Structure formats: structure tokens, C-alpha cells
Amino acid sequence: MNELQSFENNFAAYLQEQFSSEIHSGYRDYLNESEELLQRLSGDSEYNILSFNYTQPYLWTNNEHLHTYKNVHGHIGRPDTDETSNIIFGIDSTDVSPNDSSYKFTKTYRDLFDSDASKSKDLLDSNINEIIFYGHSLSKADYSYFLSLFDHYQIYSNTNVSLTFAYNPYISGMLPRQVKEDQFKKLSSLLFEYGDTLEQNHGNNLLHKMILEGRIKIIPRFATHYAH
């Protein structure tokens, strides 16, 4: 564990160094593009953020629509301040028993020790009616977070909640249609995985049900910097 924490500290220092070198060039562009992207995703409505990144650009700008937030893997300190960094690495806990010696290396275990409940107590607001995904690979490494989120909002039976999978269509080496197809494959795998956890094994029809109910969308979203 000491070696892992040392690696985390070194990686955080590296990230801060990269940002510091950009403060007088790309740093401001990064903040502006992040702010613009959040506006495009939210439609200028109030929102909460559950971030899997180590940065917090939504705190580094004048963001009046942000209600609450949580960086699930911790965050680096703001580059132009003396704020302390606190990031974690870990494995997914879905198939790891709490009695297993490797459990202390899961994201669940690490997050429990490093989380700040005061900043995330309102994160899963009961009034939320849309969950938007952006910039995540939707890999199995974070499935436990997504499955917990789906459980909380009961997405199979709760027709008041919709899912929006937004993506940047401009990926090097791929046509926009290919990017969309890749996104569809990933979200399909995620929803099939979740459906299999339900009592009546709804893995085969959850996605179809949500499509019929108009509760799932795949849409391109990007900052103007990426537009062709």
C-alpha cells in the first residue's frame, strides 16, 4: 500500500507540473472549453457532477449552475494555488470479496477512506431526471459506480429518469459514424450487465425498453475548439 500511495503522489505531482507549464498558454483554453462543454451538456440548467477525472475545471471557473460535485478518484490541487492533491488508483470491487486481501486495493475501499461526505451528500438528488455520460470509456473498471447509480434511480421501472450518452465525434483515425457505433456498443454492454443484476434478468430487454420509452439518447457534444 505504501508503494501505491507513493506512486499516486508522484503521478499527482506530474499532473500538476503539466498544468503549471500550461498556465500561460493552453491552461486558460482548457478552462474555457470545459465551461463551454458543461453549458452545452446541461442546457444551462442546474446540475451535479460525478467526475472520474483528477481535475476540477468546474471549480476553477465562474460556474453558477453547478449544485454539487464529487471526484470519485480524488483530485489534484489547482495548479495556480497551494491546494493539496489527493488522488487514488484502484481496481473495481464487483468481483472482489471484502474478505479478500486484495479488497483494500479496490476503488470502493480507497474511496471510503478518502471521501468527503459533505461535498457529495446531495449528489444523488431525488429530483434528478436525466443522467448524462460524457468522456468516460464505459469500461468495466468503473461498472460498480454505474450499477449503483442505476440501482439508486431504479432505471428499469422509473420512467422519469432518462440516460444521455454524449460523445465527441471527432476522434483521430475514426469517422463520426464509427465513433457513434463504438459508443453504442459500450453503452449496450453496460446496460446488459446491469440488466443481468436485476431479479428477473432484464439484461436482454432493458435497452430496448428504454428506447421505446424515449429514455435513452446518444448525441454528439463538443467544445467549438473541436468542430471541423
Buried (B, 14 or more C-beta within 10 A) or exposed (E): EEEBEEEBEEBBEEBBEEBEEBEEEEBEEBBBBBBBBBBBBBEEEEBBBBBBBBBBBBEBBEBEEBEBBBBBBBBBBBBEEEEEBBBBBBBBBBEBEEEEEEBBBBBBBBBEEEBEEEEBEEBBEEEBEBBBBBEBEBEBBBBBBBBEBBEBBEBBEEEEBBBBBBBBBBEEEEEBEEBBEBBBEBBEBBBBBBBEBBEEEBBEBBBEBBEEEEBBBBBBBBBEEBEE
